[in-house]
Amino acid sequence: MSATRLLVLGVVRGYGSAHGYLVGTDLVSWGADEWANVKWGSIYHALKQLTKEGCLTESLVPPARTDYALTEKGEVEYLRLLRDSLRLPDVRPDMLGAGLALLPSLTREEAIGLLKQRLVVLEAKRDSARGLRESWERPPHVKELFGLWEHSAAGDVSWTLGLIGRLESGDYPMMGEPDSPGPAGSWHDPAMGRYP
């Protein structure tokens, strides 16, 4: 999965229509150049590739600006990537970061459900690593690798449980709730301010 792909689709979706510079400045303002390694070239490449695949349409705005808008296929791809970023633990943290940045695109119930699916996978990884660590014999130092895996998965379990709890207690405005930045095309509303 590509965090850049998800983020580009999310920003275009948020505005309803956006040009490359707007997409890039938003992502840089979120720090995505640091936590997702998003670069200007990768943003423009993603816009062109997503257009080629039929996920975006492009239109020329005089004098020389190209605006992009999500297609129905793009909406399906966006939601697939977003859901997978929350549901499937990935060794690369950029996909989860992208999913968290765009979390309000989902209803509270769906986000909690996806995170609970993530939790099941993480708990299984933690328990598997613990079993390997406890049963490993030779060479003995390899137990440290399994201990690292167990520790990492346990930390992910703890964090995921915390986020589920915060969402269940009503933290963060989600899709369909007052002040949510989630609906497609809503980022142009001055009352919303600049998202996120």
C-alpha positions as CSV (number, residue, x, y, z in Angstrom):
1,M,0.0,0.0,0.0
2,S,1.1,3.6,-0.6
3,A,0.6,6.2,2.0
4,T,1.1,8.9,-0.7
5,R,-1.7,7.4,-2.7
6,L,-4.0,7.4,0.2
7,L,-3.1,10.9,1.3
8,V,-3.4,12.4,-2.2
9,L,-6.9,10.8,-2.7
10,G,-7.9,12.0,0.8
11,V,-6.9,15.6,0.2
12,V,-8.5,15.8,-3.2
13,R,-11.6,14.2,-1.7
14,G,-11.7,16.6,1.2
15,Y,-11.7,19.6,-1.1
16,G,-13.9,18.1,-3.8
17,S,-11.5,19.5,-6.3
18,A,-7.8,20.4,-5.8
19,H,-4.7,21.3,-7.7
20,G,-1.3,19.7,-7.1
21,Y,0.1,22.7,-5.2
22,L,-2.9,22.7,-2.7
23,V,-2.5,19.0,-2.2
24,G,1.2,19.3,-1.5
25,T,1.0,22.3,0.8
26,D,-1.7,20.6,2.9
27,L,0.4,17.4,3.2
28,V,3.6,19.3,4.1
29,S,1.6,21.4,6.6
30,W,0.6,18.1,8.2
31,G,4.2,17.0,8.4
32,A,3.6,14.1,6.0
33,D,6.9,14.8,4.4
34,E,8.4,13.6,7.6
35,W,6.2,10.8,8.9
36,A,5.1,9.4,5.5
37,N,8.1,10.5,3.4
38,V,5.8,12.3,1.0
39,K,7.8,14.4,-1.5
40,W,6.6,16.9,-4.1
41,G,7.5,14.7,-6.9
42,S,5.7,11.7,-5.4
43,I,2.5,13.9,-5.0
44,Y,2.5,14.9,-8.7
45,H,3.3,11.3,-9.8
46,A,0.4,10.0,-7.7
47,L,-1.9,12.6,-9.2
48,K,-0.9,11.5,-12.7
49,Q,-1.0,7.8,-12.0
50,L,-4.4,8.0,-10.2
51,T,-5.8,10.0,-13.2
52,K,-4.4,7.3,-15.6
53,E,-6.1,4.6,-13.5
54,G,-9.5,6.5,-13.5
55,C,-9.5,7.3,-9.8
56,L,-9.2,11.1,-10.5
57,T,-10.3,13.3,-13.3
58,E,-8.4,16.4,-14.3
59,S,-9.5,19.7,-15.7
60,L,-7.5,22.7,-16.9
61,V,-8.2,25.9,-15.1
62,P,-6.9,29.0,-16.9
63,P,-4.3,30.2,-17.2
64,A,-2.3,27.0,-16.5
65,R,-3.6,25.1,-13.5
66,T,-4.8,21.5,-13.4
67,D,-7.5,20.6,-10.9
68,Y,-8.3,17.0,-9.9
69,A,-11.5,15.5,-8.6
70,L,-12.3,12.0,-7.3
71,T,-14.3,9.7,-9.5
72,E,-16.5,6.9,-8.2
73,K,-13.6,4.5,-8.7
74,G,-11.4,6.9,-6.7
75,E,-13.9,7.0,-3.8
76,V,-13.9,3.2,-3.7
77,E,-10.0,3.1,-3.8
78,Y,-9.8,5.8,-1.2
79,L,-12.1,4.0,1.3
80,R,-10.3,0.6,0.6
81,L,-6.9,2.1,1.4
82,L,-8.2,4.0,4.4
83,R,-9.9,0.9,5.9
84,D,-6.9,-1.3,5.2
85,S,-4.6,1.3,6.9
86,L,-6.6,1.0,10.1
87,R,-7.4,-2.7,10.0
88,L,-4.1,-4.2,8.9
89,P,-1.0,-3.7,11.0
90,D,1.9,-2.9,8.6
91,V,5.6,-2.9,9.3
92,R,5.7,0.6,7.7
93,P,4.1,3.1,10.1
94,D,3.3,5.6,7.2
95,M,0.1,3.8,6.2
96,L,-1.3,4.0,9.7
97,G,-0.2,7.6,9.9
98,A,-2.1,8.3,6.7
99,G,-5.1,6.5,8.0
100,L,-5.1,8.4,11.2
101,A,-4.8,11.7,9.4
102,L,-7.9,10.9,7.4
103,L,-9.8,9.1,10.2
104,P,-12.8,11.5,10.3
105,S,-13.8,10.2,6.8
106,L,-15.3,7.2,8.6
107,T,-18.2,7.0,11.0
108,R,-17.2,6.4,14.6
109,E,-18.7,2.9,14.6
110,E,-16.8,1.9,11.4
111,A,-13.5,3.3,12.7
112,I,-13.9,1.4,16.0
113,G,-14.8,-1.8,14.2
114,L,-11.7,-1.5,12.0
115,L,-9.4,-0.8,14.9
116,K,-10.9,-3.9,16.7
117,Q,-9.9,-6.0,13.7
118,R,-6.4,-4.5,14.0
119,L,-6.3,-5.4,17.6
120,V,-7.1,-9.1,17.0
121,V,-4.1,-9.3,14.6
122,L,-1.8,-7.4,16.9
123,E,-2.7,-9.7,19.9
124,A,-2.0,-12.7,17.8
125,K,1.4,-11.3,16.7
126,R,2.2,-10.5,20.4
127,D,1.2,-14.0,21.6
128,S,3.1,-15.7,18.7
129,A,6.3,-13.8,19.4
130,R,5.9,-14.6,23.2
131,G,5.6,-18.3,22.3
132,L,8.7,-18.2,20.1
133,R,10.7,-16.3,22.8
134,E,9.7,-18.7,25.5
135,S,10.3,-21.9,23.5
136,W,13.5,-20.9,21.5
137,E,16.7,-22.7,22.4
138,R,19.5,-22.3,19.9
139,P,21.1,-20.0,19.2
140,P,20.0,-18.4,22.5
141,H,20.5,-14.7,21.5
142,V,17.8,-15.0,18.9
143,K,15.3,-14.9,21.7
144,E,16.0,-11.1,21.8
145,L,14.5,-10.7,18.3
146,F,11.3,-12.5,19.4
147,G,11.3,-10.3,22.6
148,L,11.5,-7.2,20.4
149,W,8.6,-8.4,18.3
150,E,6.6,-9.2,21.4
151,H,7.4,-5.8,22.9
152,S,6.5,-3.9,19.7
153,A,3.2,-5.8,19.3
154,A,2.3,-5.3,23.0
155,G,2.9,-1.5,22.5
156,D,0.7,-1.5,19.4
157,V,-2.0,-3.4,21.4
158,S,-1.9,-0.8,24.2
159,W,-2.0,2.2,21.8
160,T,-4.9,0.6,19.8
161,L,-6.9,-0.1,22.9
162,G,-6.4,3.5,24.0
163,L,-7.6,4.9,20.6
164,I,-10.6,2.6,20.6
165,G,-11.4,3.9,24.1
166,R,-11.1,7.5,23.1
167,L,-13.3,7.0,20.1
168,E,-15.9,5.1,22.2
169,S,-15.9,8.0,24.7
170,G,-16.7,10.5,21.9
171,D,-13.3,12.0,21.2
172,Y,-12.7,13.6,17.8
173,P,-15.6,14.6,15.4
174,M,-16.2,11.8,13.0
175,M,-18.2,11.5,9.7
176,G,-21.8,12.6,10.2
177,E,-21.1,14.4,13.5
178,P,-21.0,18.2,14.1
179,D,-17.7,19.8,13.2
180,S,-16.5,16.7,11.3
181,P,-14.0,17.4,8.5
182,G,-15.0,14.1,7.0
183,P,-17.6,14.7,4.2
184,A,-16.2,14.9,0.7
185,G,-15.8,18.5,-0.5
186,S,-16.2,20.0,3.0
187,W,-12.7,21.4,3.3
188,H,-13.7,24.6,1.3
189,D,-16.1,25.6,4.1
190,P,-14.4,28.5,5.9
191,A,-16.1,27.5,9.2
192,M,-14.2,24.3,9.1
193,G,-10.8,26.0,9.0
194,R,-7.9,24.3,7.4
195,Y,-7.9,20.6,8.0
196,P,-6.5,18.8,9.9
